[in-house]
């Protein structure tokens, strides 16, 4: 049985507590883990027709007319629990933050995710500026890919407290751990879901936390944007006992057909040059590297995600969620798109990449750094 969670209204400032099940027509329904059962005859000492309302951790007996009152009471308890949890999270942020350290403060343009001078003209655009420009539609194509997430979360081991550096809109943050996020872009922070982990505006190169404040620190597809990746990685190592980073090894430009055949300008970007020295980055924190194959139907629309779906790169919405396209500039972007469109129409792309058609996974340089 399920009913409306009447303690929650769409106008409330906080979401329906405790993950109520979404019903798009009538709002939120009763929690999935609040079940109502009617056992058979009195083998357990209760008359036939007795109703049991099973809450997590306890069971109550009710008459049919009492069920709604029990639902309301349970929802009110959960709502109060959610408010208390938010207060506790805010207190956690306050306690873990430390005064900025003058010896590690980056320069005036340094931000977590700073890309430096990536454009061919040599102009400087910080990551915060970049994502404040292209990030408005980021959540349209960028979301958690479950198979990659499973690898990241397994690498975190039994860590309970977790810092997510360069967290963006919150993808890949595990829901069963105590997470605190760091993200410099105001636009990206604004797109984080209402129930996402609390988020602090800070630079990877100078994390405002005490030493060993967290069981683990993670970073997903972000270190190539940092102004000083080695400094950022060492900061992660300082504040956490374990570090897990998802990134790409770009040392072989021929590994991915899009770069090799259509967008060679990507290899000249600072971000790609940084990742070409991934071994050096791993060595800086004593990390081992593990390959992560990319599934052909990857749900997260990063640069390499559509390796078996080339037509996706013709979609402007897809490209707007990938920073490489903004970095190379409109001329290179349009030339690459037109060339790819022509090759798809002529069958040249299919001929050149016929070995990819039957692959379920591809090795495109994705790596986990685990320290």
HELIX and SHEET records of a PDB file:
HELIX    1   1 UNK A   42  UNK A   44  5                                   3    
HELIX    2   2 UNK A   64  UNK A   66  5                                   3    
HELIX    3   3 UNK A   67  UNK A   96  1                                  30    
HELIX    4   4 UNK A  127  UNK A  134  1                                   8    
HELIX    5   5 UNK A  135  UNK A  137  5                                   3    
HELIX    6   6 UNK A  138  UNK A  141  1                                   4    
HELIX    7   7 UNK A  146  UNK A  155  1                                  10    
HELIX    8   8 UNK A  186  UNK A  190  1                                   5    
HELIX    9   9 UNK A  223  UNK A  225  5                                   3    
HELIX   10  10 UNK A  229  UNK A  239  1                                  11    
HELIX   11  11 UNK A  257  UNK A  257  1                                   1    
HELIX   12  12 UNK A  258  UNK A  262  3                                   5    
HELIX   13  13 UNK A  264  UNK A  268  5                                   5    
HELIX   14  14 UNK A  270  UNK A  275  1                                   6    
HELIX   15  15 UNK A  278  UNK A  284  1                                   7    
HELIX   16  16 UNK A  310  UNK A  314  5                                   5    
HELIX   17  17 UNK A  316  UNK A  320  1                                   5    
HELIX   18  18 UNK A  323  UNK A  328  1                                   6    
HELIX   19  19 UNK A  330  UNK A  346  1                                  17    
HELIX   20  20 UNK A  348  UNK A  352  1                                   5    
HELIX   21  21 UNK A  354  UNK A  356  5                                   3    
SHEET    1   A 2 UNK A  22  UNK A  23  0                                        
SHEET    2   A 2 UNK A  27  UNK A  28 -1                                        
SHEET    1   B 3 UNK A  35  UNK A  38  0                                        
SHEET    2   B 3 UNK A  51  UNK A  55 -1                                        
SHEET    3   B 3 UNK A  58  UNK A  62 -1                                        
SHEET    1   C 7 UNK A 199  UNK A 200  0                                        
SHEET    2   C 7 UNK A 178  UNK A 182  1                                        
SHEET    3   C 7 UNK A 161  UNK A 165  1                                        
SHEET    4   C 7 UNK A 216  UNK A 220  1                                        
SHEET    5   C 7 UNK A 243  UNK A 248  1                                        
SHEET    6   C 7 UNK A 366  UNK A 370 -1                                        
SHEET    7   C 7 UNK A 288  UNK A 291 -1                                        
SHEET    1   D 2 UNK A 294  UNK A 295  0                                        
SHEET    2   D 2 UNK A 361  UNK A 362 -1                                        
END                                                                             
